[in-house]
Amino acid sequence: MRTTLALFLMLAASLATTSAQQAPAQVTYVDAAKVNDLFVKPGALANGPDFTASIARRTAAGQVEIHAKETDIFYIVDGSATFVTGGTMVGGKETRPNQMLGTDITGGQTHQLKKGDFISIPAGIPHWFKEVPASGVTYYMVKVIKP
């Protein structure tokens, strides 16, 4: 599990870009006990000026999302979900700067996510956990933030 997390975070970090004006990058170390605790009560692993990393768990469908400046990267650790990407957001409203939430997607691509799957959603692409069984889905999530 730790090897998977390390590889996942290294991949996500390689996608992040840093600006010359930003403070020097800081190393974040999270020991196995803390990581294991986050599987019980999901939350943040690390944050930086150009990324966030966390463990997330869903037990129900969500809203359609579009992030103008964030690429989402997910690695499914447990469970399954029906996930839709692309297409056109229906009922979209800006809920905070650079983020819209909506009620549906028309014309997107459906993915049946399961343990071991990886998916990345570039900034600007609609995406949606459309169906999540009651048993839920747990995943590592890295958000790479564009300046």
Secondary structure, DSSP 8 states (H G I E B T S, - for coil): -HHHHHHHHHHHHHH----TTS---------HHHHHHHHHS-EEEEEETTEEEEEEEESS---EEEESSEEEEEEEEEEEEEEEESSEEES-EEEETTEEEESEEES-EEEEEETT-EEEE-TT--EEEEE--TT-EEEEEEEEE--
